[in-house]
Amino acid sequence: MKNILLPTDFSTNAWNALFMASKLFAQKKCVFYVMHVFEPNAQNLMGIKSSVRAGDAYEALSSNSQKELDKIITYAKDNLSNENHQYKILSLQGDLSVNIKAMIAKYDIDMIVMGTKGATGARGVFMGSNTVRVIKTIKNTPLLAVPEDFDFKALKSLVFPTEFAHFFPKGVLAPLLEIAGLWQTEIKIFHVAQEFILNDLQKANRDILKARFKGFNFAFYKVDIKTTVANAIQEFAEEQKADMIVLTNYSHTFFEKLTQEPVVKKAGFKTNIPLLVLPDFEG
């Protein structure tokens, strides 16, 4: 049984994340925890004209949260019928990242799936501040960020950029291998660099990857950096018509040292392809 956490702000993008999660794990027994976090801050208090006390504001926000979550459950039962899937709702107060951390521990969450931007997200911006904050603060759980306009049909291919500088423990790659196995996905491992001469450590790590992906449909590629690493990732993924980009959430990667750009964040802001961020077990 997989436990999937689906943070929602009831935006179109959040709905699309729910749709992709239900399709991606259609063959797996799953419990989907649809979570809405509300915070009665000054902005929200001003938006509730009828309230004259903080308690009234809290009750109004809590009631609206529960009402909207109930709508999601009703829709899921009527339109996303799958005997493998259960849907449960969580209406919580406070900070999004703090609540996500707590729910990961409480419900033994295997993956977070969320939209890339919220209800007020600007057009043309891939990843909103909430998603970026969650990626930066949640380091022990895979996170799948789903763009608003991405129409998931099948996971035919995914791209996995690496510089071969890190050893990948089995646990880090497990989420990637699981979904690749479910969909018989082609895994395209590519080295983004200004030169492709590998040192002994990189060669050893490449050999480990070969062993990790044994039995899967995978191939190695080389991609020259023309502008930035993030652009190289985006362009390669688009050229290959990939259905997903997979990155690791290492705090200090070779990419950042080489190009002085935070690759996870910039790749997120650039691409319109779902982004799976694997855990950072070094953090």
C-alpha positions as CSV (number, residue, x, y, z in Angstrom):
1,M,0.0,0.0,0.0
2,K,1.4,3.4,-1.0
3,N,0.6,6.5,0.9
4,I,0.5,9.6,-1.3
5,L,0.2,13.2,0.1
6,L,-1.7,15.7,-2.2
7,P,-1.4,19.2,-0.9
8,T,-4.2,21.3,-2.5
9,D,-5.2,25.0,-2.6
10,F,-8.2,24.0,-4.8
11,S,-6.7,25.5,-7.9
12,T,-6.8,24.0,-11.4
13,N,-3.2,23.1,-11.0
14,A,-3.9,21.2,-7.8
15,W,-6.7,19.3,-9.5
16,N,-4.3,18.3,-12.3
17,A,-1.8,17.0,-9.8
18,L,-4.5,14.8,-8.3
19,F,-5.4,13.5,-11.8
20,M,-1.8,12.7,-12.6
21,A,-1.3,10.9,-9.3
22,S,-4.4,8.7,-9.8
23,K,-3.2,7.8,-13.3
24,L,0.4,7.3,-12.5
25,F,-0.4,4.8,-9.7
26,A,-3.5,3.3,-11.3
27,Q,-2.0,-0.2,-10.9
28,K,-1.0,0.3,-7.2
29,K,-3.0,0.1,-4.1
30,C,-2.8,3.6,-2.7
31,V,-4.3,5.9,0.0
32,F,-4.4,9.5,-1.3
33,Y,-4.3,12.0,1.5
34,V,-5.7,15.2,0.1
35,M,-4.5,18.0,2.4
36,H,-5.5,21.6,2.6
37,V,-3.6,23.9,4.9
38,F,-5.2,27.2,5.9
39,E,-3.7,30.0,8.0
40,P,-5.9,32.8,9.5
41,N,-3.3,35.5,8.7
42,A,-4.0,39.2,8.3
43,Q,-4.9,38.9,4.6
44,N,-7.4,36.1,5.2
45,L,-8.9,37.9,8.1
46,M,-9.5,41.0,5.9
47,G,-11.2,38.8,3.3
48,I,-13.9,37.5,5.7
49,K,-16.2,40.6,6.0
50,S,-18.7,39.0,8.4
51,S,-16.2,38.1,11.1
52,V,-15.5,40.3,14.0
53,R,-13.4,38.0,16.0
54,A,-10.4,35.8,15.3
55,G,-12.4,32.8,16.4
56,D,-15.0,33.6,13.7
57,A,-12.3,33.9,11.1
58,Y,-10.8,30.5,12.0
59,E,-14.2,28.8,11.9
60,A,-15.0,30.3,8.5
61,L,-11.6,29.2,7.1
62,S,-11.9,25.8,8.6
63,S,-15.5,25.4,7.3
64,N,-14.6,26.5,3.8
65,S,-11.6,24.1,3.8
66,Q,-13.7,21.2,4.8
67,K,-16.4,22.1,2.3
68,E,-13.9,22.2,-0.6
69,L,-12.2,19.0,0.5
70,D,-15.5,17.2,0.6
71,K,-16.1,18.3,-3.0
72,I,-12.8,16.7,-4.0
73,I,-13.7,13.4,-2.3
74,T,-17.2,13.4,-4.0
75,Y,-15.6,14.0,-7.4
76,A,-12.9,11.4,-6.9
77,K,-15.5,8.7,-5.9
78,D,-17.7,9.6,-8.9
79,N,-15.1,10.1,-11.6
80,L,-11.8,8.5,-10.5
81,S,-13.2,5.1,-9.6
82,N,-10.4,2.6,-9.0
83,E,-10.7,-0.3,-6.6
84,N,-7.0,0.2,-5.8
85,H,-7.5,3.7,-4.5
86,Q,-8.8,5.3,-1.3
87,Y,-9.1,9.0,-0.7
88,K,-8.9,10.7,2.7
89,I,-9.0,14.4,3.5
90,L,-6.9,16.5,5.9
91,S,-7.9,20.0,6.8
92,L,-5.1,21.7,8.9
93,Q,-4.2,25.1,10.2
94,G,-0.7,26.6,10.0
95,D,2.4,26.5,7.8
96,L,2.3,24.3,4.7
97,S,5.8,22.8,5.1
98,V,5.5,22.2,8.8
99,N,2.2,20.4,8.3
100,I,3.7,18.4,5.4
101,K,6.5,17.2,7.6
102,A,4.1,16.2,10.3
103,M,1.9,14.3,7.9
104,I,4.8,12.5,6.4
105,A,5.6,11.1,9.8
106,K,2.0,10.5,10.9
107,Y,0.9,8.6,7.7
108,D,4.2,7.2,6.6
109,I,4.0,9.1,3.3
110,D,5.8,7.6,0.3
111,M,5.5,10.6,-2.1
112,I,4.2,14.1,-2.2
113,V,2.4,15.1,-5.4
114,M,1.5,18.8,-5.9
115,G,0.9,21.4,-8.5
116,T,3.7,23.7,-9.6
117,K,1.9,26.9,-8.8
118,G,-1.1,28.0,-6.8
119,A,-4.4,29.7,-7.5
120,T,-2.7,33.1,-7.8
121,G,0.3,31.9,-9.8
122,A,1.5,34.1,-12.6
123,R,1.2,32.9,-16.2
124,G,4.5,31.6,-17.6
125,V,5.9,30.9,-14.1
126,F,6.4,27.1,-13.7
127,M,6.8,26.8,-10.0
128,G,5.2,28.9,-7.3
129,S,6.8,29.8,-4.0
130,N,5.0,27.1,-2.0
131,T,6.3,24.3,-4.2
132,V,9.8,25.7,-4.1
133,R,9.7,26.1,-0.3
134,V,8.5,22.4,0.0
135,I,11.3,21.2,-2.3
136,K,13.9,23.1,-0.2
137,T,12.6,22.0,3.2
138,I,11.3,18.4,2.7
139,K,14.5,16.4,2.0
140,N,13.4,12.9,3.0
141,T,10.4,12.2,0.7
142,P,10.1,12.2,-3.1
143,L,8.1,15.1,-4.5
144,L,6.4,15.2,-7.9
145,A,5.6,18.7,-9.1
146,V,2.9,18.7,-11.9
147,P,2.5,21.7,-14.3
148,E,-1.0,23.1,-14.7
149,D,-1.3,22.3,-18.5
150,F,0.4,19.0,-18.6
151,D,-2.0,16.2,-19.8
152,F,-0.6,13.0,-18.5
153,K,-1.3,10.0,-20.7
154,A,1.5,7.5,-20.1
155,L,5.0,7.4,-18.7
156,K,6.8,6.3,-21.9
157,S,10.1,8.0,-21.1
158,L,11.8,10.0,-18.4
159,V,15.1,11.8,-18.3
160,F,17.6,11.6,-15.5
161,P,20.4,14.1,-15.6
162,T,23.5,13.3,-13.6
163,E,27.2,14.4,-13.4
164,F,28.1,10.9,-11.9
165,A,29.7,12.8,-8.9
166,H,27.4,11.2,-6.3
167,F,27.0,7.6,-5.2
168,F,23.2,6.7,-5.4
169,P,22.0,4.5,-2.5
170,K,19.3,2.1,-3.5
171,G,16.8,4.0,-1.4
172,V,17.3,7.2,-3.4
173,L,16.4,5.6,-6.7
174,A,13.6,3.4,-5.5
175,P,10.8,5.8,-6.4
176,L,12.2,6.2,-9.9
177,L,12.5,2.5,-10.4
178,E,9.1,1.8,-9.1
179,I,7.2,4.0,-11.5
180,A,9.5,3.0,-14.4
181,G,8.6,-0.6,-13.6
182,L,4.9,0.1,-13.5
183,W,5.0,1.8,-17.0
184,Q,7.9,-0.1,-18.7
185,T,9.4,3.4,-19.0
186,E,12.5,4.2,-21.1
187,I,15.1,5.8,-18.7
188,K,17.4,8.3,-20.4
189,I,20.4,9.0,-18.2
190,F,22.3,11.9,-19.5
191,H,25.6,13.6,-18.5
192,V,25.4,17.4,-18.7
193,A,28.9,18.9,-18.9
194,Q,31.4,21.1,-20.6
195,E,33.7,18.1,-20.9
196,F,33.0,14.4,-20.7
197,I,36.2,13.0,-19.3
198,L,35.2,11.0,-16.2
199,N,37.5,10.6,-13.2
200,D,37.7,7.3,-11.3
201,L,35.0,8.2,-8.9
202,Q,32.6,9.2,-11.7
203,K,33.3,6.0,-13.6
204,A,32.6,4.0,-10.4
205,N,29.3,5.8,-9.9
206,R,28.3,5.3,-13.5
207,D,28.9,1.6,-13.1
208,I,26.8,1.6,-10.0
209,L,24.0,3.3,-12.0
210,K,24.3,0.5,-14.6
211,A,23.8,-2.0,-11.8
212,R,20.9,-0.1,-10.3
213,F,19.1,0.0,-13.6
214,K,19.8,-3.6,-14.6
215,G,16.6,-5.1,-16.1
216,F,15.2,-1.7,-17.1
217,N,15.2,-0.1,-20.5
218,F,17.9,2.6,-20.1
219,A,20.5,4.3,-22.1
220,F,23.3,6.9,-21.5
221,Y,23.5,10.3,-23.3
222,K,25.8,13.2,-23.3
223,V,24.6,16.8,-23.5
224,D,26.8,19.9,-23.9
225,I,26.1,22.9,-21.8
226,K,25.4,25.8,-24.2
227,T,23.9,28.3,-21.8
228,T,22.9,26.9,-18.4
229,V,22.4,23.4,-17.0
230,A,18.7,24.1,-16.5
231,N,18.3,25.0,-20.1
232,A,20.2,21.9,-21.2
233,I,17.9,19.8,-19.1
234,Q,14.8,21.4,-20.5
235,E,15.9,21.2,-24.1
236,F,17.0,17.6,-23.9
237,A,13.7,16.6,-22.2
238,E,11.7,18.4,-24.9
239,E,13.8,16.9,-27.7
240,Q,13.2,13.4,-26.3
241,K,9.5,14.1,-25.7
242,A,10.0,13.0,-22.1
243,D,7.0,12.6,-19.8
244,M,9.0,13.4,-16.7
245,I,12.3,14.9,-15.5
246,V,13.9,13.3,-12.4
247,L,16.4,15.3,-10.3
248,T,18.1,14.6,-7.0
249,N,17.7,17.2,-4.2
250,Y,21.4,17.3,-3.1
251,S,22.2,20.5,-1.2
252,H,25.5,21.2,-2.9
253,T,25.6,19.6,-6.3
254,F,28.3,19.6,-8.9
255,F,25.9,21.5,-11.1
256,E,25.7,24.4,-8.7
257,K,29.5,24.5,-8.2
258,L,30.0,24.4,-12.0
259,T,27.4,26.9,-13.0
260,Q,26.5,28.8,-9.8
261,E,22.8,28.0,-10.5
262,P,20.4,26.1,-8.2
263,V,19.4,23.4,-10.7
264,V,16.4,22.0,-9.0
265,K,14.8,25.4,-8.6
266,K,15.8,26.7,-12.1
267,A,14.7,23.5,-13.8
268,G,11.4,23.9,-12.1
269,F,10.9,27.4,-13.3
270,K,11.9,26.6,-16.8
271,T,10.1,23.4,-17.8
272,N,6.5,22.4,-18.5
273,I,7.2,18.7,-17.9
274,P,6.5,17.1,-14.5
275,L,9.5,17.2,-12.2
276,L,10.2,14.3,-9.7
277,V,12.7,15.4,-7.0
278,L,14.3,12.5,-5.3
279,P,15.3,12.7,-1.6
280,D,18.5,14.0,-0.3
281,F,19.8,11.4,2.1
282,E,23.0,13.4,2.6
283,G,21.0,16.3,4.3
